[in-house]
């Protein structure tokens, strides 16, 4: 054991000395191995820091209380004892919330309970009344200590004072400013800025507990001081009463998951498919690092040939020669891994405040995942060893006489490697074909086998280029023969380009196919240029304000109200159902349904809207008979066979209970006209606003109450402009109505990611090609010296370098596209197939223009860059006599 350690210590000393001598090659290897480690460690540190665990959030959730109680249910619940969050319940939240007295009665004697009320309120702005989330609490109570963090000013202590969150301060409010709360314009002064630590959404408005009447209550949270605390049996008893409890005593020593998780296999464990995909990504990254760093170690071993030969002459065994080269991979891999992990962890910590300045983060304390980083360092060291493995094997088999004489012999490829590689590639191709009928996971596994198989066969494929060299001009002939002769250096670089381009090709095909399916199945919500503002959840006065604001922001246009004749609530669901003429049975048997080929998409069964509003809501144009009928005061039904001979349509109001059983609560007949539906889209779907359109003049004849749904304005003849949309968005958001959604047709959301992917692939191809070309020029210095002695022109070195870049970049890119076609086409099938609608037919779209760019344009760019960067001067070196 001691002798082995001595030999490794000597090998590491030689590796360190060689790293100091060849600073450029050392820096290259450090970048190849260290950059992926830096990126992964930074992402891991960042995600761990912003991921707030239950233990980290507990101080902010509990404050100074022994228990935090949520009391929305009156039926038994199951809650996570570590966070107090409900995971299942035996019923919906109760109609009457728990009061503070009821919660106190359910706790042990002597408990003190503090109530906080959360809900919504409004404050006056220049454009109307804006809705905000709000909290009514007594922040000075010791039980709430730590639940709120003061950022600026002071906490509100009496009526007429409020505090705001940083998010609300960014809207222009400031300490000392006066607010008018609710529509009664209750005056209040902002005295401080507070936030809820360790939570994503901060308190937007904090009012004293005695002014809870300013809130539209949505719920309450109770903080309790319990003598002796609450143990697990006590928490279970409260859960059975409907109270979700976070107990400090239980959270610090939680019971086993089986004691509180619902039965039926509910699990928080990792997803097996996700773990497998992450493993595949990890394997791909390691393979890329090995393939990119391999040529550097091959050139290093080539430069060490004389030193290794002298070591062999001095009695060194082949194992000692192999150990020296492996030590270089171990040393550089370890240094790169340690530097990358340390710098990445620091970068991850620095990213938290930087990202937090743009998006809201619930960052916890700084968390450096040391076990993950140690594992990452081990993987990086393994990658360094693997990258040096092939050069080490070749160095141990090299001839001492040839090394001392400076001769390099032709490397012959064993027949075992290409045969094994072709078998692996065939197996991967078969798995890809089978995966096309199943999931993306099978395709991913097959793609890895396919790439590994081709990587193993690349040295043999390089040998096939040798007969072509004689037909090329002198620079190309020298470049091809150098690549074939030095396959240990060329094959890994070419394989790295191939693997990169193959993965990008598969992703581009899958992404393009996904976009093609989305374009085919896209169903506009309204006509082009029409804008809709949703009114759900707003009271009558708010709807009036929104309509007035919308008219002000889109002047010169009418704003049409759309109402829906459907409603839902605690009692069930109510809707209007068209009945077939002459049928006297129940709606289940007499209900009329359209005969639309390919299916019909609509917002509801019955909408109340005028003719202009219906035209704005119909994407492919409202048929003329329908538009004319609505304008004349008749209802419209899309289809045939629903209107009787008298020109009337019969509608039944059906109320469904919680079990789905329906009963008729009323019927009506309306003058109606049948209209053919608009033409379907490319996917065969027909879009209409509703099955039945009722003009506002007939709304009072409906047997159900209609509910305002949305406002619509604009259309193809007078589209809402982007500037008008932006102004309306800001105003409607302040009024609590969301945004104005303007139909502008289908847009490819994946176009930018595809472009980013293409640019990333181009950068990787350029890096791999430039690295391989630089190493080839370094390794071929004796050959260039010979050319200089023979009188070759200075530009010969540049032309040979461009030829090497063509072999590596062009050959690897073309091979990568061929290898990536099969997985890309295969992944399009499960990606674009589903069990409903037009999407049941898969779509395969091969983006040939993008593939041509990555296979032809990028290698040409690499060749041009090589020609511009490489110096023309041919070196003169000392030659050793054979």
C-alpha positions in Angstrom: 0.0 0.0 0.0 2.8 2.4 0.9 4.7 1.6 -2.3 1.5 2.3 -4.3 1.0 5.7 -2.6 4.7 6.6 -3.2 4.2 5.9 -6.9 1.0 8.0 -7.1 2.7 10.8 -5.2 5.6 10.8 -7.7 3.1 10.8 -10.6 1.1 13.7 -9.1 4.4 15.7 -8.7 5.1 15.1 -12.4 1.5 16.1 -13.3 1.8 19.3 -11.3 5.1 20.2 -13.0 3.7 19.5 -16.4 0.6 21.7 -15.6 2.9 24.6 -14.7 4.9 24.2 -17.9 1.9 24.0 -20.3 -0.1 26.8 -18.9 -2.4 27.2 -21.9 -3.3 23.6 -22.0 -3.8 23.6 -18.2 -6.2 26.6 -18.4 -8.1 24.9 -21.2 -8.7 21.7 -19.1 -9.6 23.7 -16.0 -12.2 25.6 -18.0 -13.6 22.4 -19.6 -14.1 20.7 -16.3 -14.5 23.6 -14.0 -17.2 25.6 -15.9 -19.9 22.8 -15.6 -19.1 22.3 -12.0 -19.4 26.1 -11.4 -22.7 26.3 -13.2 -24.2 23.2 -11.3 -22.9 24.3 -7.9 -24.2 27.8 -8.4 -27.7 26.6 -9.4 -27.8 24.1 -6.5 -26.7 26.7 -3.9 -29.2 29.2 -5.3 -32.1 26.8 -5.3 -31.3 25.5 -1.8 -31.1 29.1 -0.4 -34.4 30.2 -1.9 -36.1 26.9 -1.0 -37.6 27.7 2.4 -38.0 24.5 4.4 -40.7 24.0 7.1 -38.1 24.4 9.8 -36.8 27.6 8.3 -40.3 29.0 7.9 -41.4 28.0 11.4 -40.2 31.1 13.3 -42.0 33.4 10.9 -45.1 31.2 11.0 -45.3 30.7 14.7 -43.9 34.0 16.0 -43.9 33.8 19.8 -46.9 31.4 20.0 -47.0 27.7 20.9 -49.5 26.9 18.1 -50.7 28.5 14.9 -54.3 27.4 14.0 -56.2 27.7 10.7 -59.9 27.4 11.2 -61.7 27.2 7.9 -63.3 23.7 8.2 -65.9 22.2 10.4 -65.2 18.6 9.3 -62.1 16.5 10.1 -58.9 17.4 8.3 -55.4 16.0 7.9 -52.5 18.5 8.2 -48.8 18.3 7.8 -47.5 18.6 11.4 -44.3 20.3 10.2 -46.1 23.2 8.4 -49.7 23.1 9.5 -50.9 22.9 5.9 -54.0 20.9 5.2 -53.4 17.9 2.9 -56.9 16.4 2.9 -60.3 17.1 4.4 -63.6 15.3 4.6 -65.6 18.3 3.4 -65.5 21.8 2.0 -64.7 24.8 4.2 -67.6 25.6 6.5 -70.0 28.4 5.7 -69.4 29.9 9.1 -65.8 30.4 10.2 -64.6 29.6 13.7 -64.6 32.5 16.1 -61.8 33.3 18.6 -64.0 32.1 21.5 -64.7 28.8 19.8 -61.0 28.2 19.1 -60.1 29.1 22.7 -62.8 26.7 24.0 -61.2 23.9 22.0 -57.8 24.4 23.5 -56.7 23.4 27.0 -57.7 25.6 29.9 -55.6 28.7 30.4 -54.8 29.2 26.7 -54.6 32.7 25.3 -55.6 33.2 21.7 -54.9 36.1 19.3 -56.8 36.4 16.0 -55.5 37.8 12.8 -57.9 38.4 9.9 -56.8 38.3 6.3 -58.9 39.5 3.4 -59.1 42.3 0.8 -59.8 46.0 0.9 -59.6 48.9 -1.5 -57.8 52.3 -1.5 -58.5 55.3 -3.7 -56.1 56.0 -6.6 -56.2 58.6 -9.4 -57.9 56.1 -11.6 -60.5 54.7 -9.2 -60.3 52.2 -6.3 -57.6 49.5 -6.3 -58.0 46.2 -4.6 -55.2 44.9 -2.3 -54.7 42.0 0.0 -54.8 43.1 3.6 -54.2 41.8 7.2 -55.8 43.0 10.3 -53.6 42.2 13.3 -52.0 43.6 16.5 -48.3 43.5 15.5 -47.2 44.5 19.0 -48.6 41.4 20.6 -45.8 39.1 21.9 -47.5 36.1 20.2 -47.0 37.7 16.8 -43.4 38.6 17.4 -41.4 37.6 14.4 -44.3 37.1 12.0 -43.8 40.6 10.6 -40.5 42.3 9.8 -40.3 46.1 10.0 -38.5 47.5 6.9 -39.1 51.2 7.4 -40.9 53.5 9.8 -42.9 51.9 12.6 -45.8 49.5 13.1 -49.4 50.8 13.2 -50.6 51.1 16.8 -54.0 52.7 16.5 -57.0 53.3 14.2 -56.1 55.5 11.3 -52.7 54.1 10.8 -51.6 51.4 8.3 -48.4 49.8 7.1 -47.7 48.7 3.6 -45.5 46.0 2.1 -42.4 46.7 -0.1 -44.5 45.5 -3.1 -47.1 48.2 -2.5 -44.4 50.8 -1.9 -43.0 50.1 -5.3 -46.4 51.3 -6.7 -45.6 54.8 -5.5 -46.9 54.8 -1.9 -44.6 56.0 0.9 -44.4 56.5 4.6 -46.3 59.6 5.7 -48.8 59.4 2.8 -52.5 59.6 3.4 -54.8 56.8 2.1 -58.5 56.6 1.6 -59.6 53.1 2.3 -62.8 51.4 1.0 -65.4 53.2 -1.0 -66.3 55.1 2.1 -62.9 56.8 1.9 -61.9 56.0 5.5 -58.7 58.1 6.1 -55.5 56.3 7.1 -51.8 57.4 7.3 -49.0 55.1 6.2 -46.6 54.8 9.2 -44.3 52.0 8.1 -43.2 49.3 5.6 -43.4 45.7 6.7 -43.0 42.3 5.1 -43.6 38.7 6.0 -40.2 36.9 6.2 -39.7 33.6 4.5 -42.9 34.0 2.4 -43.4 34.6 -1.3 -46.3 37.1 -1.0 -45.9 39.8 1.5 -48.7 41.6 3.3 -49.8 44.4 1.0 -51.7 46.4 3.7 -51.5 46.0 7.5 -54.3 47.6 9.6 -54.8 47.4 13.4 -56.8 44.5 14.6 -59.7 46.8 15.7 -60.2 47.9 12.1 -60.9 44.4 10.7 -64.2 45.9 9.5 -62.3 47.6 6.6 -61.6 44.1 5.1 -63.7 41.8 3.1 -62.9 38.9 5.2 -61.5 35.7 3.5 -60.2 33.9 6.5 -58.5 34.1 10.0 -55.4 32.7 11.6 -55.2 32.1 15.4 -52.0 32.2 17.5 -52.2 30.5 20.8 -50.2 30.5 24.0 -50.9 27.0 25.5 -49.7 26.0 29.0 -47.5 23.0 28.5 -47.8 23.2 24.7 -49.7 20.9 22.4 -48.6 17.3 21.9 -49.4 15.0 19.0 -52.6 13.5 20.4 -53.9 17.0 21.2 -53.1 18.1 17.6 -55.0 15.0 16.3 -58.0 15.8 18.4 -58.1 19.4 17.0 -57.7 18.1 13.5 -60.8 15.9 14.0 -62.7 19.1 14.9 -61.6 20.8 11.6 -58.7 22.8 13.0 -55.4 22.7 11.1 -52.6 23.1 13.7 -48.9 23.9 13.6 -47.6 23.1 17.1 -44.1 24.1 18.1 -43.7 20.9 20.2 -44.9 18.6 17.5 -43.1 20.4 14.6 -39.8 20.0 16.4 -40.3 16.3 16.8 -42.9 15.3 14.1 -44.6 12.0 14.1 -44.0 9.5 11.2 -45.6 10.3 7.9 -48.0 7.3 8.1 -49.7 9.0 11.1 -51.0 12.0 9.1 -50.7 11.3 5.4 -53.9 10.3 3.7 -54.2 6.7 2.7 -54.1 5.8 -1.0 -50.4 6.2 -1.8 -50.0 9.9 -1.4 -46.3 10.5 -1.3 -43.8 13.3 -1.2 -41.0 11.2 -2.6 -39.1 12.0 -5.7 -40.6 11.3 -9.1 -38.8 8.3 -10.6 -39.1 9.6 -14.2 -37.7 13.0 -13.1 -34.8 11.3 -11.3 -34.1 9.2 -14.4 -34.2 12.3 -16.7 -31.8 14.1 -14.3 -29.5 11.1 -14.3 -29.5 11.2 -18.1 -28.7 14.9 -18.1 -25.8 14.2 -15.7 -24.5 11.4 -17.9 -24.6 13.7 -20.9 -22.7 16.5 -19.1 -20.0 14.1 -17.9 -19.7 12.7 -21.5 -19.4 16.2 -22.9 -16.7 17.1 -20.4 -14.8 13.9 -21.1 -14.9 14.3 -24.8 -13.8 18.0 -24.7 -11.0 17.5 -22.2 -9.8 14.2 -23.8 -7.9 15.8 -26.7 -6.0 18.1 -24.3 -4.8 15.1 -22.3 -3.9 13.3 -25.6 -1.8 16.3 -26.7 -0.3 16.4 -23.2 0.7 12.8 -23.4 2.1 13.4 -26.8 4.3 16.2 -25.5 5.4 14.0 -22.6 6.4 11.1 -24.9 10.1 11.7 -24.5 9.9 12.1 -20.7 7.8 8.9 -20.5 10.3 7.1 -22.7 13.1 8.1 -20.4 11.0 6.9 -17.5 10.6 3.6 -19.3 14.3 3.3 -20.0 15.0 4.0 -16.3 12.9 0.9 -15.4 9.4 2.2 -15.4 6.7 -0.3 -16.1 3.8 0.3 -18.5 1.6 0.8 -15.4 3.9 3.6 -14.3 3.6 5.3 -17.6 -0.2 5.0 -17.5 -0.2 6.3 -13.9 1.7 9.5 -14.9 -0.9 10.4 -17.5 -3.8 9.4 -15.2 -2.3 11.6 -12.5 -2.6 14.6 -14.8 -6.3 13.9 -15.1 -6.6 13.4 -11.4 -4.7 16.6 -10.5 -6.4 18.9 -13.1 -9.8 17.4 -12.5 -9.5 17.9 -8.7 -8.2 21.5 -9.0 -10.9 22.3 -11.5 -13.6 20.7 -9.4 -12.6 22.4 -6.2 -12.3 25.8 -7.9 -15.6 25.4 -9.7 -17.5 24.2 -6.6 -16.1 27.1 -4.4 -16.7 29.8 -7.0 -20.1 28.3 -7.9 -21.3 28.3 -4.3 -20.2 31.9 -3.9 -22.0 32.8 -7.2 -25.2 31.1 -6.0 -25.2 33.1 -2.8 -24.6 36.4 -4.7 -27.4 35.6 -7.2 -30.1 35.5 -4.4 -30.2 39.3 -3.9 -29.6 40.0 -7.6 -32.5 37.8 -8.7 -34.6 39.1 -5.8 -34.4 42.6 -7.2 -36.4 41.5 -10.2 -38.7 38.7 -8.9 -40.2 38.0 -5.5 -38.2 35.4 -3.6 -38.8 33.7 -0.2 -35.2 33.3 0.5 -34.1 31.5 3.6 -30.7 31.6 5.3 -27.7 31.0 3.1 -27.4 27.2 2.5 -24.4 25.7 0.9 -25.1 22.1 0.0 -21.8 20.6 1.1 -22.8 16.9 0.4 -24.0 17.9 -3.1 -20.8 19.8 -3.8 -18.6 16.9 -2.6 -20.5 14.6 -4.9 -20.1 17.0 -7.7 -16.3 17.3 -7.0 -16.1 13.5 -7.1 -17.9 13.4 -10.5 -15.6 16.0 -11.9 -12.5 14.1 -10.7 -14.0 11.0 -12.3 -14.5 12.9 -15.5 -10.9 14.0 -15.5 -9.7 10.5 -15.0 -12.0 9.2 -17.8 -10.7 12.0 -20.1 -7.1 10.9 -19.4 -7.9 7.1 -19.6 -7.5 6.6 -23.4 -4.3 8.8 -23.7 -2.9 6.9 -20.7 -3.6 3.6 -22.3 -1.9 4.7 -25.5 1.1 6.1 -23.6 1.7 2.8 -21.9 1.8 1.0 -25.3 4.0 3.4 -27.1 7.4 2.4 -28.4 10.4 3.7 -26.4 12.6 3.8 -29.5 10.1 5.8 -31.6 9.5 8.2 -28.7 13.2 8.9 -28.2 13.7 9.3 -32.0 10.7 11.6 -32.3 8.8 9.3 -34.7 5.0 8.8 -34.6 3.5 5.7 -36.0 0.0 5.2 -37.5 -2.6 4.3 -34.9 -4.7 1.3 -35.8 -8.2 0.9 -34.5 -9.2 -2.4 -33.0 -12.1 -4.1 -34.6 -13.8 -4.5 -31.2 -14.5 -0.8 -30.7 -16.5 -0.2 -33.9 -18.3 -3.5 -33.6 -19.3 -2.8 -30.0 -20.2 0.8 -31.0 -22.4 -0.3 -33.9 -24.2 -2.8 -31.7 -24.8 -0.1 -29.1 -26.1 2.3 -31.8 -28.4 -0.4 -33.2 -29.8 -1.1 -29.7 -30.3 2.6 -29.0 -32.0 3.1 -32.4 -34.4 0.2 -31.6 -35.1 1.6 -28.1 -35.8 5.0 -29.7 -38.3 3.4 -32.1 -40.0 1.6 -29.3 -40.0 4.8 -27.2 -41.9 6.6 -29.9 -44.9 4.5 -28.9 -44.5 5.2 -25.2 -42.8 8.0 -23.3 -40.0 10.5 -23.8 -38.0 8.6 -21.1 -37.5 5.6 -23.3 -36.4 7.8 -26.2 -33.9 9.6 -23.9 -32.4 6.3 -22.9 -32.2 5.1 -26.5 -30.7 8.4 -27.6 -27.9 8.1 -25.0 -27.1 4.5 -26.2 -27.2 5.7 -29.8 -24.7 8.6 -29.1 -22.4 6.3 -27.0 -22.4 3.7 -29.8 -21.5 6.3 -32.5 -18.8 7.7 -30.1 -17.2 4.3 -29.9 -17.3 3.9 -33.6 -15.9 7.3 -34.5 -12.2 6.2 -34.6 -13.2 3.6 -37.2 -15.3 6.2 -39.1 -12.3 8.5 -39.1 -10.2 5.8 -40.8 -12.7 5.8 -43.6 -11.6 9.3 -44.5 -8.1 8.2 -45.4 -8.8 7.1 -49.0 -10.5 10.5 -49.6 -7.4 12.5 -48.6 -5.6 11.7 -51.9 -8.2 13.6 -53.9 -7.9 16.8 -51.8 -5.4 19.7 -52.3 -2.3 19.6 -50.2 -3.6 21.5 -47.1 -6.7 19.3 -47.0 -4.8 16.1 -47.6 -2.4 17.0 -44.7 -5.3 17.9 -42.4 -7.2 14.7 -43.1 -4.2 12.5 -42.7 -3.2 14.2 -39.5 -6.7 13.6 -38.1 -6.6 10.0 -39.1 -3.1 9.4 -37.8 -3.9 11.1 -34.4 -7.3 9.6 -33.7 -6.8 9.7 -30.0 -6.8 13.5 -30.3 -9.3 14.0 -33.1 -12.0 11.4 -32.3 -13.0 12.9 -28.9 -13.3 16.4 -30.3 -15.3 15.2 -33.2 -17.4 13.1 -30.9 -18.0 16.1 -28.6 -19.3 18.1 -31.6 -21.4 15.2 -32.7 -23.0 14.6 -29.3 -23.7 18.3 -28.9 -25.3 18.7 -32.4 -27.2 15.4 -31.9 -28.8 16.6 -28.7 -29.7 20.0 -30.2 -31.1 18.4 -33.3 -33.4 16.2 -31.2 -34.5 19.1 -29.1 -35.1 21.3 -32.2 -37.3 18.7 -33.9 -39.3 18.1 -30.7 -39.7 21.8 -30.1 -40.7 22.6 -33.7 -43.2 19.7 -33.7 -44.7 21.0 -30.5 -45.0 24.4 -32.0 -46.6 23.0 -35.1 -49.2 21.1 -33.1 -49.9 24.2 -31.1 -50.4 26.2 -34.3 -52.7 23.6 -35.7 -54.8 23.3 -32.6 -54.8 27.0 -31.7 -58.3 28.2 -30.9 -58.6 32.0 -30.7 -60.7 33.3 -27.8 -62.2 36.0 -29.9 -61.9 37.8 -33.3 -58.5 39.2 -34.2 -58.0 42.6 -32.5 -60.8 42.2 -30.0 -60.1 42.8 -26.4 -61.9 41.2 -23.4 -61.8 42.1 -19.7 -63.0 39.4 -17.3 -65.5 40.6 -14.7 -65.7 37.5 -12.4 -65.5 38.3 -8.7 -66.3 42.0 -9.1 -69.3 43.7 -7.4 -71.8 45.7 -9.4 -70.1 49.1 -8.7 -66.7 47.7 -9.7 -68.1 46.4 -13.0 -69.4 49.9 -13.7 -66.0 51.4 -12.9 -64.2 48.8 -15.2 -66.6 49.5 -18.1 -66.1 53.3 -17.7 -62.3 52.9 -17.5 -62.3 50.6 -20.6 -64.3 53.1 -22.6 -61.9 55.9 -21.6 -58.9 53.9 -22.6 -60.2 52.8 -26.0 -62.1 55.9 -27.1 -64.4 55.8 -30.2 -65.4 52.2 -29.6 -68.4 50.5 -28.1 -67.9 48.3 -25.1 -70.2 45.3 -25.1 -71.3 43.4 -22.0 -71.3 39.6 -22.1 -73.5 37.8 -19.6 -73.6 34.0 -18.9 -76.7 32.1 -18.1 -74.9 29.6 -15.8 -74.0 29.7 -12.1 -72.4 27.6 -9.5 -72.3 27.7 -5.7 -72.6 25.6 -2.6 -75.9 24.2 -3.8 -74.5 22.9 -7.1 -74.5 24.0 -10.7 -77.3 25.6 -12.7 -77.5 26.0 -16.5 -79.8 26.3 -19.5 -80.2 23.3 -21.8 -81.8 23.5 -25.3 -84.5 20.9 -25.8 -85.3 19.0 -29.0 -88.7 20.1 -30.5 -91.6 17.8 -29.5 -89.8 15.9 -26.8 -91.6 15.7 -23.5 -89.0 13.7 -21.5 -86.4 14.8 -19.0 -83.5 17.0 -20.3 -81.2 14.0 -20.1 -83.3 12.4 -22.9 -84.5 15.5 -24.6 -81.4 17.6 -24.6 -80.4 18.9 -28.0 -76.7 18.6 -29.1 -75.1 20.0 -32.2 -73.7 17.9 -35.0 -70.3 19.6 -35.5 -67.6 17.7 -37.2 -64.4 17.6 -35.2 -66.0 19.2 -32.1 -67.2 22.6 -30.9 -65.3 24.9 -28.5 -67.3 27.5 -26.6 -67.4 29.6 -23.4 -70.8 28.4 -22.2 -74.1 26.9 -23.3 -76.0 30.2 -23.3 -74.6 33.8 -23.5 -76.5 37.0 -23.5 -74.8 39.4 -25.9 -75.7 41.9 -28.7 -74.8 41.4 -32.4 -71.7 43.5 -32.3 -70.4 41.8 -29.2 -71.1 38.3 -30.7 -69.1 39.3 -33.9 -66.2 40.4 -31.7 -66.3 37.0 -29.8 -66.4 34.8 -33.0 -62.8 34.2 -34.2 -63.6 33.0 -37.8 -66.5 35.3 -38.4 -70.1 35.3 -37.2 -72.4 34.0 -40.0 -74.6 36.6 -41.5 -77.9 34.9 -40.5 -76.8 34.9 -36.9 -75.7 38.5 -36.9 -79.0 39.6 -38.5 -81.1 37.6 -36.1 -79.4 39.0 -33.0 -79.8 42.5 -34.4 -83.5 41.9 -34.9 -84.1 40.6 -31.4 -84.1 36.8 -32.0 -81.9 34.2 -30.3 -79.4 32.2 -32.4 -78.5 28.5 -32.0 -75.6 27.0 -34.0 -76.8 23.8 -35.7 -80.0 22.4 -37.0 -83.0 20.7 -35.6 -83.5 22.7 -32.4 -86.0 25.3 -33.6 -89.6 24.1 -34.1 -91.9 25.0 -37.0 -93.1 28.1 -35.1 -89.6 29.5 -35.0 -89.2 29.0 -31.3 -86.4 27.5 -29.2 -87.3 25.7 -25.9 -84.8 26.1 -23.0 -84.9 24.2 -19.7 -83.2 25.5 -16.5 -81.6 22.5 -14.9 -80.1 22.6 -11.3 -77.5 19.9 -10.5 -76.7 19.0 -6.9 -73.3 17.9 -5.5 -73.9 14.4 -6.7 -74.6 15.4 -10.3 -78.3 14.7 -10.2 -80.3 17.3 -12.1 -83.8 18.7 -11.8 -85.7 21.1 -14.1 -86.5 24.4 -12.3 -88.1 26.2 -15.2 -88.6 26.4 -19.0 -88.9 29.1 -21.5 -89.4 29.5 -25.3 -87.6 32.2 -27.3 -87.9 33.3 -30.9 -84.8 31.8 -32.5 -83.0 31.3 -35.8 -80.7 28.3 -36.6 -77.3 29.2 -38.0 -74.6 27.1 -39.4 -71.4 27.2 -37.3 -68.4 29.1 -38.5 -65.7 27.1 -40.4 -63.4 25.0 -38.3 -59.7 25.6 -37.8 -56.9 23.5 -39.1 -57.4 21.0 -36.3 -61.0 20.5 -37.1 -62.4 22.5 -34.1 -65.2 25.0 -34.4 -65.1 28.0 -32.1 -68.4 29.8 -31.2 -69.1 32.1 -28.3 -71.8 29.8 -27.0 -74.2 27.2 -28.3 -77.0 29.7 -27.9 -76.7 33.5 -28.2 -79.5 35.5 -26.7 -79.9 39.3 -27.4 -80.1 41.5 -24.2 -83.8 42.3 -25.0 -84.8 38.6 -24.3 -82.6 38.2 -21.1 -85.6 38.8 -18.8 -87.4 35.8 -20.3 -84.7 33.4 -19.2 -85.6 31.2 -16.2 -82.2 31.7 -14.5 -80.4 34.7 -13.3 -77.7 35.9 -15.8 -74.3 36.9 -14.5 -71.9 39.4 -16.0 -68.9 37.5 -17.5 -66.8 40.0 -19.5 -66.6 43.1 -21.5 -65.5 43.0 -25.1 -64.4 45.8 -27.5 -62.7 46.2 -30.8 -62.5 43.6 -33.6 -60.9 42.9 -37.0 -62.2 46.2 -38.5 -61.0 48.3 -35.5 -58.4 46.4 -33.6 -57.2 47.4 -30.1 -53.7 48.8 -30.5 -50.8 47.6 -28.3 -50.6 51.1 -26.8 -54.2 51.1 -25.9 -53.9 47.6 -24.5 -51.0 48.7 -22.2 -52.9 51.7 -20.9 -56.0 49.6 -20.2 -54.0 46.9 -18.5 -52.5 49.3 -16.0 -55.9 50.8 -15.2 -57.8 47.6 -15.0 -55.2 46.0 -12.8 -55.5 48.9 -10.3 -59.3 48.3 -10.3 -58.9 44.6 -9.6 -60.1 43.4 -13.0 -57.0 41.7 -14.2 -55.9 42.6 -17.7 -57.4 43.4 -21.1 -56.8 40.3 -23.2 -56.4 41.2 -26.9 -56.6 38.4 -29.5 -53.6 38.8 -31.8 -53.4 35.3 -33.2 -51.1 32.4 -32.5 -47.5 33.2 -31.5 -44.7 30.7 -31.2 -43.7 30.7 -27.5 -40.9 28.3 -28.3 -39.3 30.3 -31.0 -37.0 32.2 -28.6 -35.9 29.0 -26.7 -35.1 27.4 -30.1 -33.0 30.4 -31.0 -31.2 30.3 -27.7 -30.7 26.5 -28.1 -29.2 27.1 -31.6 -26.9 29.8 -30.3 -25.8 27.6 -27.4 -25.1 24.7 -29.8 -23.2 27.1 -32.1 -21.0 28.2 -29.2 -20.3 24.6 -28.1 -19.4 23.6 -31.7 -17.1 26.6 -32.0 -15.5 25.9 -28.7 -15.0 22.2 -29.5 -13.7 23.0 -33.0 -11.4 25.7 -31.8 -10.0 23.5 -29.0 -9.4 20.6 -31.3 -7.8 22.8 -33.9 -5.5 24.5 -31.4 -4.4 21.2 -30.0 -3.8 19.8 -33.5 -1.6 22.8 -34.3 0.3 22.4 -31.1 0.8 18.7 -31.7 1.8 19.1 -35.3 4.7 21.6 -34.7 7.3 19.1 -36.0 5.3 18.6 -39.2 5.1 22.4 -39.7 8.8 22.6 -39.2 9.3 20.1 -42.0 7.1 22.1 -44.3 9.0 25.2 -43.5 12.3 23.4 -44.3 10.8 22.3 -47.6 9.9 25.9 -48.5 6.1 25.8 -47.9 4.3 29.2 -48.1 3.4 30.8 -44.8 -0.3 30.5 -45.5 0.1 26.8 -45.6 -0.3 26.6 -41.8 -3.5 28.6 -41.9 -4.9 26.4 -44.6 -4.1 23.2 -42.8 -5.7 24.6 -39.6 -8.9 25.4 -41.6 -8.8 21.9 -43.0 -8.6 20.5 -39.4 -11.5 22.7 -38.4 -13.5 21.4 -41.3 -12.8 17.7 -40.4 -13.8 18.3 -36.7 -16.5 20.9 -37.0 -18.1 19.9 -40.3 -17.8 16.2 -39.9 -19.0 16.2 -36.3 -21.9 18.5 -37.1 -23.1 16.5 -40.1 -22.8 13.3 -38.1 -24.6 14.9 -35.2 -27.6 15.9 -37.4 -27.8 12.3 -38.7 -27.7 10.8 -35.3 -30.2 13.3 -33.8 -32.8 12.9 -36.5 -34.2 9.6 -35.1 -34.6 10.7 -31.5 -36.0 14.0 -32.6 -38.6 12.4 -34.8 -39.4 9.8 -32.2 -39.9 12.3 -29.4 -42.4 14.2 -31.5 -44.9 11.4 -31.3 -45.5 11.2 -27.5 -44.9 15.0 -27.3 -47.6 15.9 -29.7 -50.1 13.1 -29.1 -52.9 13.0 -26.5 -56.2 11.4 -26.0 -58.5 14.2 -26.9 -59.4 16.6 -29.6 -57.4 17.3 -32.8 -54.2 16.7 -30.9 -54.7 12.9 -31.0 -52.9 13.0 -34.4 -49.1 13.5 -33.8 -47.2 16.2 -35.7 -43.6 15.8 -36.9 -42.0 19.0 -38.1 -38.3 19.0 -38.9 -36.9 22.5 -39.0 -34.5 22.0 -41.9 -33.4 25.6 -42.0 -32.2 25.5 -38.4 -30.6 22.1 -38.9 -28.8 23.5 -42.0 -27.6 26.4 -39.8 -26.1 24.1 -37.2 -24.8 21.5 -39.7 -23.4 23.8 -42.4 -23.3 27.5 -41.3 -21.8 27.0 -37.9 -18.9 24.8 -39.1 -18.2 27.3 -41.9 -18.1 30.0 -39.3 -15.7 27.9 -37.3 -13.5 27.5 -40.4 -13.5 31.2 -41.1 -12.7 32.1 -37.5 -9.9 29.6 -37.6 -8.5 31.2 -40.7 -8.6 34.6 -39.1 -7.1 33.6 -35.8 -4.3 31.2 -36.7 -0.9 32.7 -37.5 0.7 31.9 -40.8 4.3 31.8 -39.6 5.7 28.3 -39.9 7.9 27.3 -36.9 11.5 26.0 -37.0 12.3 23.4 -34.4 15.2 21.2 -33.6 14.9 17.7 -35.2 16.3 14.6 -33.7 18.1 12.1 -35.9 16.4 8.7 -36.2 
